[in-house]
Amino acid sequence: MSLPAEAQLFPPARRPDPGPKPKNIQGVVTDLRGKPLQGARVFIRDMKTNVIRTSITDEKGMYSIFALPPSIDYEVSAEYRGKTSEKRFVSGFVDRQDNAINFQLDVAVIEGEILADDPGPEFRTFDLVELHASFEMPAGVPAPVPAVLLLHGYGEDRSVWSDFQQELLKTGWAVLAVDLRGHGESKTRNRQPITASTEWRTNPREFPLDVDPSLDWLKAQPRIDTGKIVVIGFDVGANLALIASGRFPEVRTVVAIKPNLDESLALAGSAQDFHPRSALVIASGDAEAMSKRISASAAPPVRVQSKDIPGGANAWVADASVKEAIFRWLRETY
């Protein structure tokens, strides 16, 4: 039976090719025992636009991101209590709608409960000192996330920042607090015990070697704004903060609480190696004299404030006027 003449002239139109379907990325995040990690964050980065989407795992450790644009490469990683996964990739060349990517993180969890305290980050210095630290990311802050490195004073450890650290987190800052060598948990060099010495306060081959690996570790974390890191320090930590502000380009600004400029110069190696930039200095004594000394070496902006507070770092940052000065400086300079 032949088709009518009209049908022969006008064949049925073909349906247009719908093209690749939107991508879905989903999976499970567990610990090494295979137990699900509730509350883990999974980051999916569009490698064309660098836009990052975040999914939080449920009680079964499951996450999902739906309806992603096809034909785009995606980088996927997971994070839980400071532990980060390797980066995995979904190729835009593969026309697959559903993509399953699972992660295992080195934390101990059974039925959602932590079995042991997370030891936090550990990394080595150039001279093989094992540094220990704590790291937390703020909740609900889109990438890139601003970050703060906290450096305690001589005779202290990173726990002195615990309350202040929570205030930084609440205002959207990621926080890395480090135990300097010979303090807290950082008391071994090449697996041999070490004890802090007051001579280290002016030795450029001791405390200053702790700053570089701390910044490197922080820059390696997903979602961190690696070009804009703040260093806040007290006492020896303040001396190191001033050195870091001139030595490392990724350091955006610093806050030095109760520094000693003579010790800072000694730790830097020489006056030629001491070039702070963008620093808030809060110190006891004559603010005008301190301002003249620091301004002679530092590039603006520099602000010096005088305050006399007995006690260590925790006492200083607990003071309302000191906290207000710090957060105002961060707003103005970041």
N, C-alpha and C positions, 0 to 999 in steps of 0.2 A: 504494500500500500504506500503510495507516494504521499509526501507531505504537501500541504497546500503551498501555493506559490509564496504567500506572505511569510510562512514559517521558514521557507528556504532562504528568503532574502534577509530575515531578521531572526537569527538563531537565539535561543535562550541565553540571557546574559550570565556570565560566570560571577559567582560571589567573590568579592575582593578578598585577597589574602590578609587575614587578621594580623599577621606578623607574630613575633615572639611574645609569649605571654609574660605578665609581670612575675618577678621572682619572689619566692618566699624562702626565708632562711630560718631554720628552727633546729632545736636540739636540746641536749641535756648537759648540765654542768654538775659534776660529782667530785668527791674527794678520791684519793687513791684507793680507798676501800670500796668504791662504787656507791657510796651513800650520797644522796642528792644534797646539793647546797642551795638552800632557800635564801634569796636575797642577793645572790651573785649578780653582778652586772655584766652584760654582754654588749660590746660595742661593734657596730657595723658601720664602717667608713666607706663612703662613696669615693673611690680613688680618682674620680674625675673632678668632683667639686670639693672634696674634703669635708663634706657634710657628714656628721656622725649621728647615727640614731642609737638609742640605748634601750635595751630590754632587761627587765628584772626577772630573775627566775622565781617560779612559784614553789609551793611546798614539795613538789615532785622534782625540783631542779630544772624544770622545763622553761624554755624561752622561745619566743617567736617574733619575727618581723615579717609582715605581709605586704604584698603589692609594691615591691621595690621596682624601680625602672629596669627593664631588661637591657641587654647589650652593654652593661656597665660592669667593671671589675669592682669587687668588694673585698675589703680587709676585715676580718672578724677576729675578735679576741675577747677573753673573759677575765674578770677580776673579782676577788673575794678577800676582804680583810687584808689588803695590801699584797696578796699573792696574785701574780698575773700569769696568764697562759702564754703559750707561743701564738704567733699570728698565723691565722689560716686564711685562705683566699677562695673566693668564688669567681670564676672566670665569666666574663661577659660573652665569650665566644661559644660557651656551652648553652644550648637552648634547652634548659631544664627549669621547669617551674618551681619544683620543690627541691630544696637543697638542705640536707641534714649535716650539721656540724656539731659534734660533741666535744666537751672539754673535761679534763681531769686536772684538779689543782691539788697541790701538796699541802693539804690541811686535814686535820683529823676531826671528822664529824660523824656522829651516830644519831639518827632520828632528829636531826636539826640541832643537836646540842654539841658545843665545843668540848672535846675531851681534854685538851691541853691548851694553855695559852699560846696564841700565835707568837712565835719568837720574833717576828718582824724581820725587816731586811738585814742582811749581813753582806758586807763587801770588804775588800782588802785595799790597803794603801800601797803605794809604791814600795815602801819598806816592809811590807808583809804584816802590818798590824791588822787584826781582825776587828773591824768596826761593827757595832750593833746599833740598830736604830728602830724607831717606830714610824709608821707611815699611815696616813688616813686621807681619804678623798671625801670631799663634801658631797652630800646627796643632792641630786636634781640640778646640778650645775652643768650647762652645756659646754662642750669643748670649744676652744682650748681653755683649760682650767688654770688660773693663776696659782703659783706655788710659793711656799715659804720654807726656808731651811732654818731651823732653830739650833743655836750653838750655846750650850750652858757655860757657866763659869768654872774656875778652878775649884776642885773639891766637891763639885756637884755631879749630877747626871741628868739624863734627859727627862726624868720624872718631874723636875722642877717646872716644866712647861705644861703639865697636864691640864690645868684649868684654862690657861691662856690658849692652849691648843684647841680646846673645844670652842672657844669664842672665835678663833680664826675659822674653824670649820663652819660654824653657823653663818659666818659672813661670806662664805663661798671660796675659801682658800684650801688647797691641798697642803698638807703639813708633813714634813720630814724632820723629826727630832733625833739627833745623833748623840750617842755617848762618845765623847772625845777619848783619845787614847789614854789608858791608865785610869779611866773612870767608868762607873757603871759596869756594863758587861764587856766593854772593850779593853780587856786586860791581858791579851796575849799578842805576841809578835812571833810569827812563824811557829806557832803552837807553844811558845815558851812564855811563862808569866812575866808581866811587866808591871812596874809600880810608877805612878806619876811622881815627878820631881819638880820642885819649884824652879829649878834651872830651865825646865822646858818653857817657862813663861817668856824667855827671850831667845830661845833656840829655833832658828828658822828651819831646822831639819826634824822638828818634832810636830807640834800641833798644826802648823800650816799644811803639812802633808795630808791631813784629814779632810781638808775642804774639797780638793779636786775630785776624789772618788765619790764624795757625797753628792756633789753637783752632777757628776756623770750618771750616778744611779737615778737621781731625780729626773734628769732629762730623758732617760730611757723609758720612763713610764708612759703608757698610752694616755692620750688626752691632755697631757701637761703642756702648758705654754712654755716651750723650751727656751724661748728667747727673752723671757721676762720673769726671772726668779728673784725673790726677795730674800735677803739674809738678815735675820735678827739675832743678835748675840748679847751676852752679858759678860762683863769682866774679860777673861781670856777670849770668850766667844765674841765679845764686842771688838776686841783687837783684830780677831780673824775676819770679822765682818768688814771692817774698814779696809783690810788688805784685799779681800775678795772683790770689793766694789771697784777697785782699779785694775785687778788682775784678770777677771773673767768677764768677757763681753756679755754673757747670758745673764749676769746679775744686773737687774734693772735699778734697784735701789737697796739701801741697807739701813738698819736701825741699830746703833751702837749704844748699849746701856752701860754706863759706868766703865768706859774704856780707859786705858792708860796709854797715852800717845808715845811715851818713850818705849814701852814694851812693844807697841805696834810697829814702830820703826825697826826695832831689833828683830822681830819676827819676820818682817818683810825682807830683811837682809841688809838694807841700807835705805837712806832717804831717797835715793834715785829709783828704788823699787816700790815706793809708797806713794800711790797716786789715787786716793779715794775720789769717788764721784757720786753725787746724789746720795747724801748721807744725813740722817737725823741722828744727832748725838744728844743723849740725855745723861748728864753726869753731875756729880757732887762738885761743890766749890764754885769758883768764879767763872760764870758763863762767858763773860766778855773775854777773859784771858784764854779760855779754851777755844772760843770762836776765832780769835786771832791766830792761834797755833794751827788749828785744823784748816782754816781758810788759806793759810800759806801753802798747804800741800794739796788741798782738795779742789776739785772742779765743781762748780755749782750744778744743781742746787744743794746748799748746805744749810742746815738749821741746828743751832745749839740751844739746849734748854738746861737750866740748872734745877736740880732736885736732890734732896738729901733724905734718903730712906734707908733705915737700918735693915740688914738682912740680905738674902741672896736674890736670885733672879725671880723666884716666885713672889717675894714681897714687893719687888719693883713693879712687875706687871699686874699685880693685884691692885695697885694704886689707881684710882679712877682717873686722875689727871694724866698719868703716864699712859694708860690705855687709850685715852681720848687723843693724846698727842700722836701715838703710834698710828691709830686708824685714820686720823686726819691726814697724816703724812702719806700713808698708802693711797688714800683717795686722790691726793694732789699729784703724786709722782708716778703712779702706775699707769 
